[in-house]
């Protein structure tokens, strides 16, 4: 693994969290694993919706809390062909995460977006982009968003990620 880096940004409403997801989706590569971390109701699915829009996914994107995994076909100009959206909230053991076979579902041309990703991080590989959303107590819609890139592939994209999340 080639070290890690960290960037912290803020969003001030759900639309800004969606826009952040869409901006980062443009940087996705086949085989990427993006971990979404944060408390219940913090905006992980809101981020996932924006990420899906950024990949040209059509139709509603909902949390796969009960189905565990949903697969979406990406648009023709997206950098990947499919989005594998997983939610690990209901899983109790790392073996259950491994049983989801997310890497097989990626099929060499997809990206995995994993809600409650910290739960499965030990079996989801070392090369990940971890996105942690934390509410700011004084402003209910404001989120502190910390991005941590790990592995050589994300190290190469550090500058691109910084540019994508920079305030406009």
LOROVO-820709 format. One line per field, with one value per residue (C-alpha): residue number from 1; residue in one letter; x, y, z. Coordinates in steps of 0.02 Angstrom, whole numbers. Each point is the difference from the previous one (the first is absolute). Layout:
n	NUM:...
res	A:...
x	X:...
y	Y:...
z	Z:...
//
This chain:
n	1:2:3:4:5:6:7:8:9:10:11:12:13:14:15:16:17:18:19:20:21:22:23:24:25:26:27:28:29:30:31:32:33:34:35:36:37:38:39:40:41:42:43:44:45:46:47:48:49:50:51:52:53:54:55:56:57:58:59:60:61:62:63:64:65:66:67:68:69:70:71:72:73:74:75:76:77:78:79:80:81:82:83:84:85:86:87:88:89:90:91:92:93:94:95:96:97:98:99:100:101:102:103:104:105:106:107:108:109:110:111:112:113:114:115:116:117:118:119:120:121:122:123:124:125:126:127:128:129:130:131:132:133:134:135:136:137:138:139:140:141:142:143:144:145:146:147:148:149:150:151:152:153:154:155:156:157:158:159:160:161:162:163:164:165:166:167:168
res	X:X:X:X:X:X:X:X:X:X:X:X:X:X:X:X:X:X:X:X:X:X:X:X:X:X:X:X:X:X:X:X:X:X:X:X:X:X:X:X:X:X:X:X:X:X:X:X:X:X:X:X:X:X:X:X:X:X:X:X:X:X:X:X:X:X:X:X:X:X:X:X:X:X:X:X:X:X:X:X:X:X:X:X:X:X:X:X:X:X:X:X:X:X:X:X:X:X:X:X:X:X:X:X:X:X:X:X:X:X:X:X:X:X:X:X:X:X:X:X:X:X:X:X:X:X:X:X:X:X:X:X:X:X:X:X:X:X:X:X:X:X:X:X:X:X:X:X:X:X:X:X:X:X:X:X:X:X:X:X:X:X:X:X:X:X:X:X
x	0:64:-44:-155:-59:-145:-107:-140:-142:-173:-173:-141:-154:-49:16:182:32:-76:107:155:-45:-26:167:94:-89:86:166:-57:98:-48:31:-8:-72:-74:-46:-134:12:-109:-143:-177:-83:159:-17:88:-145:-15:184:-31:-143:115:137:-124:-59:183:14:-156:-107:-183:-143:-8:147:-49:96:17:-22:-112:60:183:55:-75:81:-26:52:97:-23:97:125:36:177:-72:-141:-86:-25:-10:-83:12:-60:84:-107:-90:155:79:155:140:-38:-170:85:116:-152:-71:140:7:158:-83:-152:113:44:153:-100:-91:23:-61:-79:-19:-107:61:163:100:-89:73:162:113:-64:-29:183:131:-27:-155:-71:-82:-126:-56:-149:-23:-142:48:-102:-35:-70:-110:29:187:120:185:60:170:72:143:82:100:106:96:-153:-73:172:7:-168:30:16:-152:-103:57:-52:-168:-46:70:-130:-64
y	0:174:105:103:179:97:148:80:100:57:-8:111:-88:-169:70:44:-176:-71:118:-58:-180:42:91:-148:-125:79:-64:-181:-140:-182:-99:150:-24:154:-18:112:22:94:-12:-46:142:98:-3:-156:-42:183:-7:-166:79:138:-126:-99:156:39:-172:27:-125:23:-26:8:-52:-58:-75:-188:-24:-153:-69:32:32:90:8:143:19:162:119:-19:137:-55:-56:-168:-111:-42:61:-132:84:-99:34:-96:69:-163:-112:-62:-94:31:-170:68:145:-120:-107:150:-27:184:-19:-134:112:140:-111:101:151:62:104:-51:130:-75:81:-42:-41:7:-160:-96:94:-144:-111:133:27:130:112:100:173:20:140:42:115:83:120:167:27:186:-19:-153:-8:36:-148:-16:-121:-82:-92:-122:-79:-159:-97:43:28:131:76:36:88:108:162:-43:-36:163:93:-88:43:177:133:89
z	0:-44:152:21:-11:75:-54:101:-76:55:-76:61:-69:-76:-177:35:65:-161:-104:92:-41:-183:-10:73:-113:-149:71:21:-81:-26:159:119:174:83:184:74:188:123:122:-47:-97:-34:-189:-65:-116:-53:-50:-90:-98:-61:-42:-103:-93:-37:-80:-105:96:-45:121:189:107:173:143:-18:188:-17:-167:49:-180:-151:-170:-123:-181:-27:-144:-163:40:179:44:60:-66:164:177:136:150:163:177:141:142:33:-6:160:-59:-125:-76:-52:-88:-90:-50:-95:-128:-46:-104:-106:-24:-64:-146:-47:-59:154:157:174:112:175:135:176:-88:161:53:-147:-28:56:-142:-133:-42:39:-152:48:6:170:18:177:25:169:44:73:159:-24:-177:-31:-190:5:-15:24:-134:18:-148:27:-152:24:-123:-157:-109:118:30:-188:10:154:-100:-106:157:79:-157:-8:179:5:39:-153
//
